[in-house]
């Protein structure tokens, strides 16, 4: 089943989850690379995505904006694929939990840290808030590590849940939160980053503008 897929993406932003998923699935897509943040830098972007955020992924004209949800939709709509865990599998609850944990629990506090260390004008930066959210991220990451099942998040194989979690670790290493990344999660991401799909996603975004970090 084929579809027209367009991904609006900023280099290494949350939309990287979707780019990585597309490459793992081998799906054809159009990539619109934009400077960050697109709601400020790209005229008319809110007409595409009223939130003004990335990702914006159009699948046959239908808009999706949530970076943890889109990979699962891609794997299930254009599957069957082992990159998704089916409801009948024992690991399905763990899969869904990790899929959303990567964004809601692990990426969210990092974005607050990033905002109050680099994105706000100097006079609006809040060192205490940034440090508090850095510690919050580190605490949640240590808790998540205790829940991992072997080399992968769950199901004994690489899935979209690993893309969701892996991106959270990748972001931490990009924005100066390396000290919060446990040795176990550092090794976990190192394994994920060796995948051919990850390498293709990185190569696909090379002409894009970098994050302001």
C-alpha positions in Angstrom: 0.0 0.0 0.0 1.6 3.2 -1.1 0.8 6.8 0.0 2.1 10.3 -0.5 4.2 11.1 2.6 5.7 14.6 3.2 7.8 15.3 6.3 8.5 18.8 7.5 11.7 18.5 9.5 14.3 20.5 11.4 17.7 19.0 11.8 17.9 16.8 14.9 14.6 18.1 16.2 11.8 15.8 17.4 10.9 15.2 13.7 14.0 13.1 13.5 12.0 10.3 15.1 9.8 10.3 12.0 12.7 10.5 9.5 14.4 7.6 11.2 11.2 5.6 11.1 10.7 6.3 7.4 14.2 5.1 6.7 13.8 2.0 8.8 10.6 1.1 6.9 12.1 2.0 3.5 9.1 4.1 2.6 9.3 6.8 -0.1 8.8 10.3 1.2 9.4 14.0 0.4 11.5 15.8 3.0 11.0 19.5 3.6 14.0 20.8 5.6 13.5 24.0 7.5 15.5 26.2 9.9 14.5 26.1 13.5 12.0 27.2 14.8 9.9 27.0 11.7 6.9 29.0 13.2 9.3 32.0 13.2 11.6 31.3 10.3 9.2 29.8 7.7 6.5 32.1 6.3 3.2 30.2 6.1 4.2 27.2 8.1 1.3 27.6 10.5 -1.0 27.1 7.5 0.6 23.6 7.2 0.8 22.9 10.9 -1.3 25.2 13.1 0.8 24.3 16.1 3.9 25.7 14.4 6.0 22.7 15.7 7.9 19.9 14.0 7.2 17.3 13.0 4.4 17.9 10.5 3.8 14.8 8.6 1.3 14.6 5.8 0.1 11.1 4.9 -2.1 11.3 1.9 -2.9 14.9 2.9 -3.8 13.9 6.5 -1.7 15.9 9.1 0.0 14.3 12.0 2.1 16.3 14.5 3.2 13.9 17.3 6.6 12.5 17.0 6.0 9.4 19.1 2.7 8.5 17.4 3.7 8.9 13.7 6.3 6.1 13.7 3.7 3.6 15.1 1.1 4.7 12.5 3.7 4.3 9.7 4.6 0.8 10.8 1.1 -0.4 11.3 -0.5 1.3 8.2 2.3 0.3 5.8 3.1 -3.0 7.5 2.9 -5.6 8.7 6.3 -4.8 10.2 8.3 -6.1 13.1 9.0 -2.5 14.0 5.6 -2.4 15.7 4.4 -4.7 18.4 1.0 -6.1 17.7 -1.8 -6.0 20.3 -1.7 -9.8 20.6 1.9 -9.9 21.6 2.8 -10.1 25.3 5.1 -7.1 25.0 2.4 -4.8 23.6 1.8 -2.9 26.8 5.5 -2.4 27.3 5.9 -1.3 23.7 3.2 1.4 24.0 4.5 2.5 27.3 8.0 3.1 26.0 6.7 4.6 22.8 5.1 7.4 24.7 7.7 7.6 27.5 10.3 8.7 25.0 8.4 11.9 24.4 6.2 12.7 27.4 8.6 11.6 30.1 12.1 12.0 28.6 12.0 14.7 25.9 9.7 17.1 27.6 12.0 18.1 30.5 14.9 18.5 28.0 12.9 21.0 26.0 12.4 23.1 29.1 16.1 22.9 29.9 16.9 23.9 26.3 14.5 26.8 26.4 16.0 28.4 29.6 19.6 27.9 28.7 19.7 28.7 24.9 16.4 29.6 23.2 15.3 32.5 25.4 17.1 35.8 25.2 19.8 36.1 27.8 17.7 38.3 30.1 14.9 35.7 30.2 17.1 32.6 30.9 16.5 30.9 34.2 19.5 28.8 35.4 17.6 27.3 38.4 14.7 26.1 36.2 17.1 24.7 33.6 19.0 22.8 36.3 15.8 21.5 37.9 14.6 20.1 34.6 18.0 18.6 33.8 17.8 16.7 37.1 14.2 15.7 36.4 15.3 14.2 33.1 18.2 12.4 34.7 16.0 10.9 37.4 13.4 9.7 34.8 16.1 8.3 32.6 17.5 6.2 35.4 14.1 4.9 36.2 13.5 4.0 32.5 16.8 2.1 32.4 15.5 -0.3 35.1 12.5 -1.1 32.8 14.5 -1.9 29.7 14.4 -5.5 28.5 17.9 -6.5 27.3 19.4 -4.7 24.3 16.1 -3.2 23.2 13.2 -1.5 25.0 10.9 -4.5 24.7 9.9 -7.6 22.6 13.4 -8.7 22.1 13.8 -6.7 18.9 14.3 -3.2 17.6 10.9 -1.4 17.4 9.5 2.1 17.1 9.7 2.3 20.9 13.5 2.2 20.5 13.3 5.1 18.0 11.3 7.1 20.6 13.6 6.3 23.5 16.8 6.5 21.4 15.9 10.0 20.2 15.6 11.2 23.8 19.1 10.0 24.5 20.4 11.5 21.2 18.9 14.9 22.2 20.4 14.8 25.6 23.9 14.3 24.1 23.3 17.2 21.7 22.2 19.8 24.2 24.8 19.3 27.0 23.0 16.8 29.2 25.6 14.0 28.7 26.1 13.9 32.5 22.5 12.8 32.9 22.8 9.9 30.5 23.6 6.6 32.3 26.3 4.3 31.0 23.6 1.8 30.2 21.6 4.2 28.1 24.8 5.5 26.4 25.6 2.0 25.3 22.0 1.5 24.3 22.0 4.5 22.0 25.4 3.6 20.6 23.9 0.2 19.5 20.9 2.0 17.9 23.1 4.5 16.1 24.9 1.8 14.3 21.7 0.8 12.4 21.7 1.5 8.7 18.3 3.3 9.0 19.7 5.7 11.5 22.7 6.4 9.2 20.4 7.1 6.3 18.2 9.4 8.3 21.3 11.4 9.4 22.5 11.6 5.8 19.1 12.7 4.6 19.0 15.8 6.9 22.6 17.0 6.2 21.4 19.9 4.1 19.1 21.2 6.8 19.8 24.1 9.2 21.2 22.9 12.6 19.5 23.4 16.0 20.5 26.6 17.7 22.8 24.9 20.2 
